[in-house]
Amino acid sequence: MPGPAQNERKSYHFLTPLPNGFHTKLLESKAEEATGERKIKLRVMASLYSGHDYGQAAKENQVPLGDVYLWLADFRRGGLAAL
């Protein structure tokens, strides 16, 4: 008979570490200078660096959650130039 720990539902979170060398204020200042989709991407990254989780960053910037994951992957590979 399985114990209570085996019956618990498990949720998996794919937390991707944020790249080093960036911070909220830098990303916010870059977002102020940017336009269009790049501005949104930079604001999403700034939200993540400020401590918001992926869902909060998506909601506060009014973008689909999937885009947050995709943009973060691009940012991890190519830094600011990828956004």
FENZI-V456522 format. One record per residue. SS is DSSP state (alpha for helix, beta for strand, coil for the rest). PSI is psi in whole degrees, 0 to 359 (* if undefined). Layout:
ss:SS psi:PSI
ss:SS psi:PSI
This chain:
ss:coil psi:125
ss:coil psi:144
ss:coil psi:174
ss:alpha psi:326
ss:alpha psi:328
ss:alpha psi:340
ss:alpha psi:348
ss:coil psi:143
ss:coil psi:139
ss:coil psi:138
ss:coil psi:140
ss:coil psi:130
ss:coil psi:126
ss:coil psi:77
ss:coil psi:119
ss:coil psi:125
ss:coil psi:143
ss:coil psi:142
ss:coil psi:144
ss:coil psi:158
ss:coil psi:1
ss:coil psi:158
ss:coil psi:168
ss:alpha psi:311
ss:alpha psi:320
ss:alpha psi:312
ss:alpha psi:322
ss:alpha psi:320
ss:alpha psi:323
ss:alpha psi:323
ss:alpha psi:323
ss:alpha psi:328
ss:alpha psi:339
ss:coil psi:169
ss:coil psi:163
ss:alpha psi:219
ss:alpha psi:326
ss:alpha psi:321
ss:alpha psi:315
ss:alpha psi:315
ss:alpha psi:317
ss:alpha psi:323
ss:alpha psi:323
ss:alpha psi:315
ss:alpha psi:320
ss:alpha psi:321
ss:alpha psi:317
ss:alpha psi:318
ss:alpha psi:337
ss:coil psi:357
ss:coil psi:0
ss:coil psi:149
ss:coil psi:177
ss:alpha psi:317
ss:alpha psi:318
ss:alpha psi:317
ss:alpha psi:319
ss:alpha psi:314
ss:alpha psi:314
ss:alpha psi:337
ss:coil psi:5
ss:coil psi:52
ss:coil psi:157
ss:coil psi:144
ss:alpha psi:323
ss:alpha psi:324
ss:alpha psi:323
ss:alpha psi:314
ss:alpha psi:316
ss:alpha psi:316
ss:alpha psi:322
ss:alpha psi:320
ss:alpha psi:316
ss:alpha psi:317
ss:alpha psi:319
ss:alpha psi:323
ss:alpha psi:321
ss:alpha psi:6
ss:alpha psi:207
ss:alpha psi:325
ss:alpha psi:332
ss:alpha psi:345
ss:coil psi:*
